[in-house]
Amino acid sequence: MKLKHHLFVCMNQRPPGHPRGSCGGAGAGSVYEAIAGEIEKRGLFEQIMVTGTFCMGPCDKGPTVVVYPDGVWYGGVKPKDVAEIFDTHLVSGEPVKRLRIM
Amino acid sequence: MKLKHHLFVCMNQRPPGHPRGSCGGAGAGSVYEAIAGEIEKRGLFEQIMVTGTFCMGPCDKGPTVVVYPDGVWYGGVKPKDVAEIFDTHLVSGEPVKRLRIM
């Protein structure tokens, strides 16, 4: 199996009110669920994989989602953005500019 | 910052004796430390990043380490393998065949 895309979602959780914030605290769990749901809905299990991670760094811009092999980093991702990431980026090959942090 | 390589180490931990095993139970913590140490020793903070993850699937072949953007999956990685992964793969561009699972 050679994946077309592997998405990594930071799931790091800090306590509410923590000055650094956290992806988990900003809703990463729902983003993970939305990505997993989209993979299922589109039948892309062989092509697209999603994995939760520990801290990847840009905590103040979370939830962070990194797409490989593209090396595209998204920040502030919400569940409602996930279909657009699939349509525009994963299917059509054009990263979603407004969400890109790197 | 554009990373040259991003390594993902599965840190999933199941109880000792669990029939599926786990990367954490097979020593993934030490592998993560060895990779982080090698990045520090070689001064590669701007080029190589390591991130711990939740389960990536091949639990019976753990510890699992995935290298992007290459899309190379390693299994059964031990701390003593880490310098070779750096020398052979990350520096010279040739994946380490004997550790490769995908």
N, CA and C atoms of all chains as a GROMACS GRO file, in nm:
protein
  612
    1MET      N    1   0.084  -0.121   0.000
    1MET     CA    2   0.000   0.000   0.000
    1MET      C    3   0.087   0.125   0.000
    2LYS      N    4   0.069   0.208  -0.101
    2LYS     CA    5   0.139   0.336  -0.102
    2LYS      C    6   0.033   0.444  -0.087
    3LEU      N    7   0.039   0.514   0.027
    3LEU     CA    8  -0.059   0.618   0.054
    3LEU      C    9  -0.037   0.737  -0.040
    4LYS      N   10  -0.148   0.797  -0.080
    4LYS     CA   11  -0.138   0.921  -0.159
    4LYS      C   12  -0.114   1.039  -0.065
    5HIS      N   13  -0.183   1.039   0.046
    5HIS     CA   14  -0.162   1.143   0.147
    5HIS      C   15  -0.173   1.084   0.288
    6HIS      N   16  -0.089   1.133   0.377
    6HIS     CA   17  -0.097   1.095   0.518
    6HIS      C   18  -0.114   1.225   0.598
    7LEU      N   19  -0.227   1.237   0.666
    7LEU     CA   20  -0.256   1.358   0.743
    7LEU      C   21  -0.225   1.334   0.890
    8PHE      N   22  -0.159   1.430   0.951
    8PHE     CA   23  -0.127   1.422   1.093
    8PHE      C   24  -0.197   1.536   1.166
    9VAL      N   25  -0.274   1.500   1.267
    9VAL     CA   26  -0.350   1.598   1.344
    9VAL      C   27  -0.294   1.604   1.485
   10CYS      N   28  -0.246   1.721   1.524
   10CYS     CA   29  -0.196   1.734   1.662
   10CYS      C   30  -0.312   1.725   1.761
   11MET      N   31  -0.300   1.635   1.857
   11MET     CA   32  -0.407   1.611   1.955
   11MET      C   33  -0.365   1.659   2.095
   12ASN      N   34  -0.254   1.730   2.102
   12ASN     CA   35  -0.201   1.769   2.234
   12ASN      C   36  -0.303   1.854   2.311
   13GLN      N   37  -0.319   1.820   2.437
   13GLN     CA   38  -0.424   1.882   2.520
   13GLN      C   39  -0.360   1.947   2.642
   14ARG      N   40  -0.376   2.078   2.655
   14ARG     CA   41  -0.335   2.146   2.778
   14ARG      C   42  -0.460   2.189   2.854
   15PRO      N   43  -0.444   2.216   2.984
   15PRO     CA   44  -0.563   2.254   3.062
   15PRO      C   45  -0.626   2.382   3.007
   16PRO      N   46  -0.758   2.396   3.020
   16PRO     CA   47  -0.826   2.518   2.976
   16PRO      C   48  -0.759   2.641   3.041
   17GLY      N   49  -0.739   2.746   2.965
   17GLY     CA   50  -0.679   2.868   3.018
   17GLY      C   51  -0.527   2.868   3.015
   18HIS      N   52  -0.465   2.758   2.976
   18HIS     CA   53  -0.319   2.753   2.970
   18HIS      C   54  -0.269   2.858   2.870
   19PRO      N   55  -0.166   2.937   2.907
   19PRO     CA   56  -0.123   3.048   2.820
   19PRO      C   57  -0.075   3.005   2.681
   20ARG      N   58  -0.027   2.884   2.666
   20ARG     CA   59   0.019   2.841   2.533
   20ARG      C   60  -0.093   2.784   2.448
   21GLY      N   61  -0.210   2.761   2.508
   21GLY     CA   62  -0.318   2.698   2.432
   21GLY      C   63  -0.279   2.557   2.394
   22SER      N   64  -0.362   2.492   2.314
   22SER     CA   65  -0.329   2.358   2.264
   22SER      C   66  -0.426   2.321   2.153
   23CYS      N   67  -0.379   2.234   2.064
   23CYS     CA   68  -0.465   2.190   1.955
   23CYS      C   69  -0.586   2.114   2.008
   24GLY      N   70  -0.560   2.027   2.108
   24GLY     CA   71  -0.671   1.952   2.168
   24GLY      C   72  -0.776   2.046   2.227
   25GLY      N   73  -0.728   2.147   2.297
   25GLY     CA   74  -0.819   2.245   2.359
   25GLY      C   75  -0.893   2.328   2.255
   26ALA      N   76  -0.835   2.341   2.135
   26ALA     CA   77  -0.898   2.421   2.029
   26ALA      C   78  -0.986   2.337   1.937
   27GLY      N   79  -1.006   2.210   1.973
   27GLY     CA   80  -1.103   2.130   1.897
   27GLY      C   81  -1.044   2.026   1.802
   28ALA      N   82  -0.917   1.988   1.824
   28ALA     CA   83  -0.853   1.893   1.733
   28ALA      C   84  -0.926   1.759   1.726
   29GLY      N   85  -0.987   1.719   1.836
   29GLY     CA   86  -1.060   1.591   1.837
   29GLY      C   87  -1.168   1.588   1.731
   30SER      N   88  -1.244   1.698   1.720
   30SER     CA   89  -1.352   1.706   1.620
   30SER      C   90  -1.295   1.711   1.479
   31VAL      N   91  -1.178   1.774   1.465
   31VAL     CA   92  -1.114   1.781   1.332
   31VAL      C   93  -1.070   1.641   1.290
   32TYR      N   94  -1.010   1.569   1.384
   32TYR     CA   95  -0.969   1.430   1.356
   32TYR      C   96  -1.091   1.348   1.310
   33GLU      N   97  -1.199   1.360   1.386
   33GLU     CA   98  -1.322   1.286   1.353
   33GLU      C   99  -1.374   1.323   1.214
   34ALA      N  100  -1.369   1.452   1.183
   34ALA     CA  101  -1.419   1.498   1.052
   34ALA      C  102  -1.334   1.440   0.939
   35ILE      N  103  -1.201   1.436   0.959
   35ILE     CA  104  -1.112   1.381   0.856
   35ILE      C  105  -1.138   1.231   0.840
   36ALA      N  106  -1.147   1.160   0.952
   36ALA     CA  107  -1.173   1.016   0.946
   36ALA      C  108  -1.307   0.990   0.878
   37GLY      N  109  -1.407   1.073   0.908
   37GLY     CA  110  -1.539   1.058   0.847
   37GLY      C  111  -1.535   1.081   0.696
   38GLU      N  112  -1.457   1.179   0.656
   38GLU     CA  113  -1.446   1.211   0.512
   38GLU      C  114  -1.376   1.097   0.437
   39ILE      N  115  -1.276   1.039   0.499
   39ILE     CA  116  -1.207   0.923   0.438
   39ILE      C  117  -1.307   0.810   0.418
   40GLU      N  118  -1.388   0.787   0.522
   40GLU     CA  119  -1.487   0.679   0.514
   40GLU      C  120  -1.592   0.708   0.408
   41LYS      N  121  -1.644   0.831   0.411
   41LYS     CA  122  -1.752   0.871   0.318
   41LYS      C  123  -1.708   0.857   0.173
   42ARG      N  124  -1.581   0.894   0.148
   42ARG     CA  125  -1.530   0.891   0.010
   42ARG      C  126  -1.463   0.757  -0.026
   43GLY      N  127  -1.459   0.665   0.071
   43GLY     CA  128  -1.399   0.534   0.043
   43GLY      C  129  -1.251   0.541   0.011
   44LEU      N  130  -1.177   0.625   0.085
   44LEU     CA  131  -1.036   0.649   0.054
   44LEU      C  132  -0.939   0.581   0.151
   45PHE      N  133  -0.981   0.475   0.215
   45PHE     CA  134  -0.898   0.408   0.316
   45PHE      C  135  -0.761   0.365   0.262
   46GLU      N  136  -0.756   0.329   0.135
   46GLU     CA  137  -0.629   0.281   0.078
   46GLU      C  138  -0.538   0.395   0.035
   47GLN      N  139  -0.594   0.514   0.027
   47GLN     CA  140  -0.518   0.627  -0.029
   47GLN      C  141  -0.485   0.736   0.071
   48ILE      N  142  -0.573   0.755   0.169
   48ILE     CA  143  -0.553   0.864   0.265
   48ILE      C  144  -0.562   0.809   0.407
   49MET      N  145  -0.463   0.843   0.488
   49MET     CA  146  -0.460   0.796   0.627
   49MET      C  147  -0.451   0.918   0.719
   50VAL      N  148  -0.513   0.907   0.836
   50VAL     CA  149  -0.502   1.014   0.935
   50VAL      C  150  -0.448   0.957   1.065
   51THR      N  151  -0.355   1.028   1.125
   51THR     CA  152  -0.292   0.985   1.250
   51THR      C  153  -0.287   1.102   1.348
   52GLY      N  154  -0.325   1.077   1.471
   52GLY     CA  155  -0.312   1.178   1.576
   52GLY      C  156  -0.168   1.184   1.625
   53THR      N  157  -0.123   1.303   1.666
   53THR     CA  158   0.015   1.318   1.712
   53THR      C  159   0.022   1.393   1.846
   54PHE      N  160   0.139   1.387   1.904
   54PHE     CA  161   0.174   1.474   2.015
   54PHE      C  162   0.206   1.613   1.957
   55CYS      N  163   0.252   1.702   2.041
   55CYS     CA  164   0.274   1.842   2.002
   55CYS      C  165   0.366   1.857   1.881
   56MET      N  166   0.323   1.938   1.784
   56MET     CA  167   0.408   1.966   1.667
   56MET      C  168   0.460   2.109   1.668
   57GLY      N  169   0.423   2.189   1.766
   57GLY     CA  170   0.487   2.319   1.781
   57GLY      C  171   0.403   2.444   1.773
   58PRO      N  172   0.327   2.464   1.664
   58PRO     CA  173   0.258   2.594   1.651
   58PRO      C  174   0.126   2.599   1.729
   59CYS      N  175   0.139   2.582   1.863
   59CYS     CA  176   0.023   2.565   1.952
   59CYS      C  177  -0.076   2.680   1.943
   60ASP      N  178  -0.024   2.803   1.924
   60ASP     CA  179  -0.113   2.919   1.922
   60ASP      C  180  -0.194   2.928   1.794
   61LYS      N  181  -0.160   2.846   1.695
   61LYS     CA  182  -0.233   2.848   1.567
   61LYS      C  183  -0.316   2.721   1.549
   62GLY      N  184  -0.332   2.642   1.654
   62GLY     CA  185  -0.400   2.514   1.643
   62GLY      C  186  -0.548   2.527   1.620
   63PRO      N  187  -0.615   2.416   1.588
   63PRO     CA  188  -0.558   2.284   1.560
   63PRO      C  189  -0.470   2.280   1.435
   64THR      N  190  -0.355   2.213   1.451
   64THR     CA  191  -0.259   2.197   1.343
   64THR      C  192  -0.283   2.065   1.270
   65VAL      N  193  -0.283   2.071   1.138
   65VAL     CA  194  -0.293   1.951   1.054
   65VAL      C  195  -0.179   1.958   0.952
   66VAL      N  196  -0.097   1.853   0.946
   66VAL     CA  197   0.013   1.850   0.850
   66VAL      C  198  -0.014   1.741   0.747
   67VAL      N  199   0.005   1.775   0.621
   67VAL     CA  200  -0.023   1.682   0.511
   67VAL      C  201   0.108   1.641   0.445
   68TYR      N  202   0.134   1.510   0.443
   68TYR     CA  203   0.250   1.457   0.372
   68TYR      C  204   0.203   1.365   0.261
   69PRO      N  205   0.281   1.348   0.153
   69PRO     CA  206   0.420   1.392   0.136
   69PRO      C  207   0.435   1.540   0.101
   70ASP      N  208   0.324   1.614   0.094
   70ASP     CA  209   0.326   1.751   0.045
   70ASP      C  210   0.407   1.846   0.134
   71GLY      N  211   0.410   1.818   0.266
   71GLY     CA  212   0.477   1.910   0.356
   71GLY      C  213   0.399   2.039   0.376
   72VAL      N  214   0.267   2.029   0.370
   72VAL     CA  215   0.181   2.146   0.389
   72VAL      C  216   0.127   2.147   0.532
   73TRP      N  217   0.145   2.260   0.600
   73TRP     CA  218   0.097   2.274   0.738
   73TRP      C  219  -0.024   2.367   0.740
   74TYR      N  220  -0.133   2.318   0.801
   74TYR     CA  221  -0.253   2.400   0.817
   74TYR      C  222  -0.272   2.435   0.964
   75GLY      N  223  -0.324   2.554   0.989
   75GLY     CA  224  -0.354   2.595   1.126
   75GLY      C  225  -0.497   2.642   1.140
   76GLY      N  226  -0.548   2.640   1.263
   76GLY     CA  227  -0.683   2.686   1.291
   76GLY      C  228  -0.789   2.609   1.215
   77VAL      N  229  -0.761   2.481   1.192
   77VAL     CA  230  -0.854   2.400   1.112
   77VAL      C  231  -0.979   2.367   1.193
   78LYS      N  232  -1.093   2.382   1.128
   78LYS     CA  233  -1.221   2.348   1.191
   78LYS      C  234  -1.285   2.232   1.113
   79PRO      N  235  -1.374   2.158   1.179
   79PRO     CA  236  -1.438   2.047   1.107
   79PRO      C  237  -1.500   2.090   0.974
   80LYS      N  238  -1.556   2.212   0.968
   80LYS     CA  239  -1.620   2.259   0.844
   80LYS      C  240  -1.519   2.284   0.731
   81ASP      N  241  -1.389   2.292   0.764
   81ASP     CA  242  -1.286   2.312   0.661
   81ASP      C  243  -1.244   2.181   0.593
   82VAL      N  244  -1.281   2.071   0.654
   82VAL     CA  245  -1.224   1.943   0.611
   82VAL      C  246  -1.265   1.903   0.469
   83ALA      N  247  -1.390   1.924   0.435
   83ALA     CA  248  -1.434   1.888   0.299
   83ALA      C  249  -1.357   1.969   0.195
   84GLU      N  250  -1.331   2.097   0.226
   84GLU     CA  251  -1.255   2.182   0.133
   84GLU      C  252  -1.110   2.133   0.119
   85ILE      N  253  -1.050   2.091   0.229
   85ILE     CA  254  -0.913   2.036   0.222
   85ILE      C  255  -0.911   1.912   0.132
   86PHE      N  256  -1.014   1.830   0.145
   86PHE     CA  257  -1.022   1.711   0.057
   86PHE      C  258  -1.041   1.752  -0.088
   87ASP      N  259  -1.141   1.836  -0.116
   87ASP     CA  260  -1.174   1.870  -0.254
   87ASP      C  261  -1.059   1.945  -0.322
   88THR      N  262  -1.011   2.048  -0.255
   88THR     CA  263  -0.915   2.139  -0.318
   88THR      C  264  -0.774   2.083  -0.317
   89HIS      N  265  -0.735   2.028  -0.203
   89HIS     CA  266  -0.596   1.983  -0.189
   89HIS      C  267  -0.578   1.835  -0.223
   90LEU      N  268  -0.645   1.749  -0.147
   90LEU     CA  269  -0.615   1.606  -0.159
   90LEU      C  270  -0.662   1.548  -0.293
   91VAL      N  271  -0.772   1.600  -0.345
   91VAL     CA  272  -0.821   1.551  -0.474
   91VAL      C  273  -0.761   1.632  -0.589
   92SER      N  274  -0.765   1.766  -0.581
   92SER     CA  275  -0.724   1.850  -0.694
   92SER      C  276  -0.579   1.897  -0.687
   93GLY      N  277  -0.512   1.875  -0.571
   93GLY     CA  278  -0.369   1.902  -0.564
   93GLY      C  279  -0.329   2.045  -0.531
   94GLU      N  280  -0.428   2.128  -0.496
   94GLU     CA  281  -0.398   2.269  -0.466
   94GLU      C  282  -0.420   2.297  -0.317
   95PRO      N  283  -0.313   2.319  -0.240
   95PRO     CA  284  -0.332   2.346  -0.097
   95PRO      C  285  -0.428   2.463  -0.072
   96VAL      N  286  -0.498   2.458   0.041
   96VAL     CA  287  -0.596   2.563   0.076
   96VAL      C  288  -0.520   2.680   0.138
   97LYS      N  289  -0.501   2.785   0.060
   97LYS     CA  290  -0.416   2.898   0.101
   97LYS      C  291  -0.456   2.961   0.233
   98ARG      N  292  -0.586   2.984   0.253
   98ARG     CA  293  -0.630   3.060   0.370
   98ARG      C  294  -0.602   2.987   0.501
   99LEU      N  295  -0.578   2.858   0.497
   99LEU     CA  296  -0.552   2.782   0.620
   99LEU      C  297  -0.404   2.751   0.638
  100ARG      N  298  -0.325   2.783   0.540
  100ARG     CA  299  -0.186   2.740   0.540
  100ARG      C  300  -0.100   2.824   0.635
  101ILE      N  301  -0.021   2.757   0.718
  101ILE     CA  302   0.071   2.830   0.806
  101ILE      C  303   0.217   2.800   0.770
  102MET      N  304   0.239   2.704   0.679
  102MET     CA  305   0.377   2.672   0.639
  102MET      C  306   0.372   2.585   0.514
  103MET      N  307   1.043   2.797   0.734
  103MET     CA  308   1.122   2.673   0.751
  103MET      C  309   1.064   2.560   0.667
  104LYS      N  310   1.143   2.502   0.580
  104LYS     CA  311   1.097   2.385   0.505
  104LYS      C  312   1.182   2.267   0.553
  105LEU      N  313   1.117   2.172   0.619
  105LEU     CA  314   1.189   2.055   0.670
  105LEU      C  315   1.236   1.966   0.556
  106LYS      N  316   1.354   1.908   0.575
  106LYS     CA  317   1.404   1.810   0.478
  106LYS      C  318   1.337   1.674   0.505
  107HIS      N  319   1.326   1.640   0.632
  107HIS     CA  320   1.258   1.517   0.671
  107HIS      C  321   1.181   1.538   0.801
  108HIS      N  322   1.065   1.475   0.808
  108HIS     CA  323   0.986   1.476   0.931
  108HIS      C  324   0.964   1.329   0.970
  109LEU      N  325   1.017   1.292   1.085
  109LEU     CA  326   1.004   1.153   1.132
  109LEU      C  327   0.891   1.142   1.233
  110PHE      N  328   0.809   1.040   1.217
  110PHE     CA  329   0.699   1.015   1.310
  110PHE      C  330   0.722   0.881   1.379
  111VAL      N  331   0.722   0.885   1.511
  111VAL     CA  332   0.746   0.764   1.590
  111VAL      C  333   0.617   0.728   1.664
  112CYS      N  334   0.565   0.609   1.638
  112CYS     CA  335   0.445   0.566   1.710
  112CYS      C  336   0.480   0.542   1.856
  113MET      N  337   0.406   0.605   1.946
  113MET     CA  338   0.432   0.595   2.090
  113MET      C  339   0.322   0.517   2.161
  114ASN      N  340   0.232   0.455   2.083
  114ASN     CA  341   0.116   0.389   2.144
  114ASN      C  342   0.160   0.280   2.242
  115GLN      N  343   0.096   0.281   2.358
  115GLN     CA  344   0.136   0.191   2.467
  115GLN      C  345   0.018   0.105   2.507
  116ARG      N  346   0.035  -0.027   2.494
  116ARG     CA  347  -0.066  -0.120   2.547
  116ARG      C  348  -0.008  -0.189   2.669
  117PRO      N  349  -0.094  -0.248   2.753
  117PRO     CA  350  -0.042  -0.313   2.873
  117PRO      C  351   0.053  -0.428   2.836
  118PRO      N  352   0.153  -0.455   2.922
  118PRO     CA  353   0.243  -0.568   2.897
  118PRO      C  354   0.161  -0.696   2.876
  119GLY      N  355   0.198  -0.779   2.781
  119GLY     CA  356   0.128  -0.904   2.756
  119GLY      C  357   0.009  -0.892   2.664
  120HIS      N  358  -0.028  -0.769   2.625
  120HIS     CA  359  -0.142  -0.751   2.535
  120HIS      C  360  -0.114  -0.824   2.403
  121PRO      N  361  -0.212  -0.900   2.351
  121PRO     CA  362  -0.186  -0.981   2.231
  121PRO      C  363  -0.147  -0.901   2.107
  122ARG      N  364  -0.186  -0.778   2.097
  122ARG     CA  365  -0.149  -0.700   1.977
  122ARG      C  366  -0.013  -0.633   1.992
  123GLY      N  367   0.044  -0.637   2.113
  123GLY     CA  368   0.170  -0.566   2.134
  123GLY      C  369   0.150  -0.416   2.120
  124SER      N  370   0.257  -0.340   2.122
  124SER     CA  371   0.249  -0.196   2.098
  124SER      C  372   0.389  -0.141   2.078
  125CYS      N  373   0.396  -0.032   2.003
  125CYS     CA  374   0.528   0.030   1.979
  125CYS      C  375   0.586   0.081   2.111
  126GLY      N  376   0.500   0.141   2.194
  126GLY     CA  377   0.550   0.190   2.324
  126GLY      C  378   0.606   0.076   2.408
  127GLY      N  379   0.535  -0.035   2.410
  127GLY     CA  380   0.580  -0.151   2.486
  127GLY      C  381   0.707  -0.212   2.429
  128ALA      N  382   0.732  -0.190   2.300
  128ALA     CA  383   0.850  -0.247   2.234
  128ALA      C  384   0.970  -0.151   2.237
  129GLY      N  385   0.955  -0.039   2.308
  129GLY     CA  386   1.071   0.050   2.326
  129GLY      C  387   1.070   0.177   2.243
  130ALA      N  388   0.952   0.220   2.196
  130ALA     CA  389   0.945   0.340   2.111
  130ALA      C  390   0.997   0.466   2.182
  131GLY      N  391   0.979   0.471   2.313
  131GLY     CA  392   1.026   0.588   2.388
  131GLY      C  393   1.176   0.609   2.371
  132SER      N  394   1.252   0.499   2.380
  132SER     CA  395   1.398   0.508   2.364
  132SER      C  396   1.436   0.542   2.220
  133VAL      N  397   1.356   0.495   2.125
  133VAL     CA  398   1.382   0.527   1.984
  133VAL      C  399   1.359   0.677   1.959
  134TYR      N  400   1.251   0.727   2.016
  134TYR     CA  401   1.223   0.872   2.004
  134TYR      C  402   1.340   0.953   2.061
  135GLU      N  403   1.385   0.914   2.180
  135GLU     CA  404   1.497   0.984   2.247
  135GLU      C  405   1.622   0.978   2.161
  136ALA      N  406   1.648   0.861   2.100
  136ALA     CA  407   1.767   0.845   2.018
  136ALA      C  408   1.761   0.935   1.894
  137ILE      N  409   1.643   0.944   1.833
  137ILE     CA  410   1.628   1.032   1.716
  137ILE      C  411   1.645   1.178   1.756
  138ALA      N  412   1.580   1.218   1.865
  138ALA     CA  413   1.593   1.356   1.912
  138ALA      C  414   1.738   1.388   1.945
  139GLY      N  415   1.808   1.292   2.006
  139GLY     CA  416   1.949   1.311   2.041
  139GLY      C  417   2.037   1.326   1.918
  140GLU      N  418   2.006   1.249   1.815
  140GLU     CA  419   2.084   1.254   1.690
  140GLU      C  420   2.063   1.389   1.620
  141ILE      N  421   1.940   1.437   1.623
  141ILE     CA  422   1.911   1.570   1.564
  141ILE      C  423   1.993   1.676   1.637
  142GLU      N  424   1.997   1.666   1.770
  142GLU     CA  425   2.071   1.764   1.849
  142GLU      C  426   2.222   1.752   1.822
  143LYS      N  427   2.272   1.629   1.824
  143LYS     CA  428   2.416   1.606   1.806
  143LYS      C  429   2.465   1.658   1.671
  144ARG      N  430   2.381   1.641   1.569
  144ARG     CA  431   2.421   1.681   1.434
  144ARG      C  432   2.377   1.824   1.399
  145GLY      N  433   2.309   1.890   1.494
  145GLY     CA  434   2.266   2.029   1.470
  145GLY      C  435   2.167   2.041   1.356
  146LEU      N  436   2.071   1.948   1.349
  146LEU     CA  437   1.977   1.944   1.235
  146LEU      C  438   1.836   1.994   1.270
  147PHE      N  439   1.826   2.077   1.372
  147PHE     CA  440   1.694   2.124   1.416
  147PHE      C  441   1.612   2.191   1.306
  148GLU      N  442   1.678   2.257   1.213
  148GLU     CA  443   1.605   2.328   1.107
  148GLU      C  444   1.567   2.235   0.993
  149GLN      N  445   1.628   2.117   0.990
  149GLN     CA  446   1.608   2.029   0.874
  149GLN      C  447   1.531   1.902   0.905
  150ILE      N  448   1.547   1.852   1.028
  150ILE     CA  449   1.482   1.726   1.063
  150ILE      C  450   1.402   1.742   1.191
  151MET      N  451   1.278   1.698   1.186
  151MET     CA  452   1.190   1.708   1.302
  151MET      C  453   1.140   1.569   1.337
  152VAL      N  454   1.119   1.545   1.466
  152VAL     CA  455   1.061   1.418   1.509
  152VAL      C  456   0.936   1.446   1.593
  153THR      N  457   0.831   1.368   1.567
  153THR     CA  458   0.704   1.384   1.636
  153THR      C  459   0.652   1.247   1.680
  154GLY      N  460   0.608   1.236   1.802
  154GLY     CA  461   0.543   1.114   1.850
  154GLY      C  462   0.400   1.109   1.803
  155THR      N  463   0.350   0.987   1.778
  155THR     CA  464   0.212   0.974   1.730
  155THR      C  465   0.134   0.869   1.809
  156PHE      N  466   0.006   0.870   1.786
  156PHE     CA  467  -0.081   0.761   1.829
  156PHE      C  468  -0.061   0.645   1.732
  157CYS      N  469  -0.140   0.540   1.748
  157CYS     CA  470  -0.123   0.416   1.669
  157CYS      C  471  -0.124   0.440   1.518
  158MET      N  472  -0.027   0.383   1.448
  158MET     CA  473  -0.024   0.392   1.301
  158MET      C  474  -0.054   0.258   1.236
  159GLY      N  475  -0.076   0.153   1.314
  159GLY     CA  476  -0.126   0.028   1.255
  159GLY      C  477  -0.043  -0.098   1.266
  160PRO      N  478   0.084  -0.097   1.223
  160PRO     CA  479   0.158  -0.224   1.222
  160PRO      C  480   0.218  -0.258   1.358
  161CYS      N  481   0.129  -0.275   1.457
  161CYS     CA  482   0.168  -0.290   1.598
  161CYS      C  483   0.263  -0.407   1.621
  162ASP      N  484   0.242  -0.515   1.544
  162ASP     CA  485   0.325  -0.635   1.566
  162ASP      C  486   0.467  -0.618   1.512
  163LYS      N  487   0.490  -0.513   1.436
  163LYS     CA  488   0.624  -0.488   1.380
  163LYS      C  489   0.691  -0.369   1.447
  164GLY      N  490   0.636  -0.321   1.557
  164GLY     CA  491   0.687  -0.200   1.621
  164GLY      C  492   0.821  -0.218   1.688
  165PRO      N  493   0.886  -0.109   1.728
  165PRO     CA  494   0.844   0.030   1.707
  165PRO      C  495   0.846   0.073   1.560
  166THR      N  496   0.739   0.142   1.522
  166THR     CA  497   0.723   0.194   1.386
  166THR      C  498   0.774   0.337   1.377
  167VAL      N  499   0.852   0.364   1.274
  167VAL     CA  500   0.899   0.500   1.246
  167VAL      C  501   0.869   0.528   1.099
  168VAL      N  502   0.799   0.638   1.072
  168VAL     CA  503   0.765   0.674   0.935
  168VAL      C  504   0.839   0.802   0.898
  169VAL      N  505   0.901   0.802   0.781
  169VAL     CA  506   0.979   0.917   0.736
  169VAL      C  507   0.910   0.984   0.618
  170TYR      N  508   0.879   1.113   0.634
  170TYR     CA  509   0.822   1.192   0.524
  170TYR      C  510   0.918   1.303   0.488
  171PRO      N  511   0.917   1.354   0.363
  171PRO     CA  512   0.819   1.326   0.258
  171PRO      C  513   0.841   1.194   0.186
  172ASP      N  514   0.939   1.117   0.226
  172ASP     CA  515   0.978   0.996   0.155
  172ASP      C  516   0.868   0.888   0.152
  173GLY      N  517   0.786   0.883   0.259
  173GLY     CA  518   0.687   0.777   0.266
  173GLY      C  519   0.748   0.641   0.294
  174VAL      N  520   0.857   0.641   0.370
  174VAL     CA  521   0.926   0.516   0.407
  174VAL      C  522   0.885   0.476   0.548
  175TRP      N  523   0.839   0.351   0.563
  175TRP     CA  524   0.798   0.298   0.693
  175TRP      C  525   0.903   0.199   0.742
  176TYR      N  526   0.951   0.221   0.864
  176TYR     CA  527   1.044   0.129   0.928
  176TYR      C  528   0.975   0.057   1.043
  177GLY      N  529   1.013  -0.070   1.064
  177GLY     CA  530   0.959  -0.146   1.177
  177GLY      C  531   1.071  -0.206   1.260
  178GLY      N  532   1.038  -0.239   1.384
  178GLY     CA  533   1.136  -0.301   1.474
  178GLY      C  534   1.259  -0.215   1.496
  179VAL      N  535   1.240  -0.084   1.494
  179VAL     CA  536   1.355   0.007   1.508
  179VAL      C  537   1.406   0.007   1.652
  180LYS      N  538   1.537  -0.001   1.666
  180LYS     CA  539   1.600   0.006   1.798
  180LYS      C  540   1.687   0.131   1.804
  181PRO      N  541   1.715   0.179   1.926
  181PRO     CA  542   1.798   0.299   1.935
  181PRO      C  543   1.930   0.286   1.858
  182LYS      N  544   1.987   0.167   1.856
  182LYS     CA  545   2.115   0.148   1.786
  182LYS      C  546   2.103   0.159   1.633
  183ASP      N  547   1.981   0.154   1.581
  183ASP     CA  548   1.959   0.168   1.436
  183ASP      C  549   1.954   0.314   1.392
  184VAL      N  550   1.939   0.403   1.487
  184VAL     CA  551   1.907   0.542   1.453
  184VAL      C  552   2.021   0.612   1.378
  185ALA      N  553   2.145   0.590   1.420
  185ALA     CA  554   2.258   0.655   1.351
  185ALA      C  555   2.263   0.609   1.205
  186GLU      N  556   2.233   0.481   1.180
  186GLU     CA  557   2.233   0.429   1.042
  186GLU      C  558   2.121   0.492   0.959
  187ILE      N  559   2.005   0.508   1.020
  187ILE     CA  560   1.894   0.574   0.948
  187ILE      C  561   1.935   0.717   0.909
  188PHE      N  562   2.004   0.784   0.999
  188PHE     CA  563   2.051   0.920   0.967
  188PHE      C  564   2.156   0.916   0.855
  189ASP      N  565   2.260   0.834   0.873
  189ASP     CA  566   2.370   0.831   0.776
  189ASP      C  567   2.324   0.786   0.638
  190THR      N  568   2.254   0.673   0.636
  190THR     CA  569   2.221   0.608   0.509
  190THR      C  570   2.102   0.675   0.440
  191HIS      N  571   2.000   0.702   0.517
  191HIS     CA  572   1.877   0.754   0.458
  191HIS      C  573   1.870   0.907   0.459
  192LEU      N  574   1.871   0.965   0.578
  192LEU     CA  575   1.843   1.109   0.587
  192LEU      C  576   1.955   1.194   0.528
  193VAL      N  577   2.078   1.148   0.537
  193VAL     CA  578   2.190   1.224   0.479
  193VAL      C  579   2.216   1.179   0.335
  194SER      N  580   2.225   1.048   0.312
  194SER     CA  581   2.265   0.999   0.179
  194SER      C  582   2.148   0.962   0.088
  195GLY      N  583   2.026   0.961   0.143
  195GLY     CA  584   1.909   0.944   0.056
  195GLY      C  585   1.870   0.802   0.022
  196GLU      N  586   1.934   0.705   0.088
  196GLU     CA  587   1.904   0.564   0.058
  196GLU      C  588   1.837   0.499   0.179
  197PRO      N  589   1.708   0.465   0.170
  197PRO     CA  590   1.642   0.401   0.285
  197PRO      C  591   1.714   0.276   0.331
  198VAL      N  592   1.704   0.246   0.460
  198VAL     CA  593   1.770   0.128   0.519
  198VAL      C  594   1.682   0.006   0.494
  199LYS      N  595   1.723  -0.075   0.395
  199LYS     CA  596   1.638  -0.186   0.348
  199LYS      C  597   1.598  -0.283   0.458
  200ARG      N  598   1.693  -0.320   0.545
  200ARG     CA  599   1.666  -0.426   0.643
  200ARG      C  600   1.560  -0.385   0.746
  201LEU      N  601   1.531  -0.258   0.759
  201LEU     CA  602   1.432  -0.213   0.856
  201LEU      C  603   1.299  -0.176   0.791
  202ARG      N  604   1.297  -0.176   0.661
  202ARG     CA  605   1.180  -0.124   0.589
  202ARG      C  606   1.062  -0.221   0.592
  203ILE      N  607   0.944  -0.171   0.625
  203ILE     CA  608   0.824  -0.256   0.622
  203ILE      C  609   0.727  -0.206   0.516
  204MET      N  610   0.753  -0.088   0.457
  204MET     CA  611   0.664  -0.034   0.352
  204MET      C  612   0.736   0.081   0.282
   0.00000   0.00000   0.00000
